[in-house]
């Protein structure tokens, strides 16, 4: 019995998954390679920390914002 050819929707989902995995790997490599200490100024506090911590934090904030925006669009 032959398998039915993949639909365009299935290929689109696979393409999105591949793009997400690729971008996550690139972000993790970039974060891992940046290990210097930097001065971070944010609103009422100044501190010194590893740049990878700052990059990881901003990446996570971006992921949360993207998730929330996607949920907002689905509700409309």
Secondary structure, DSSP 8 states (H G I E B T S, - for coil): -------HHHHHHHHHHHHHHHHHHHHHHHHHH---EEEEEETTEEEEEEHHHHHHHHHHHHHHHHHHHHHHHHH-
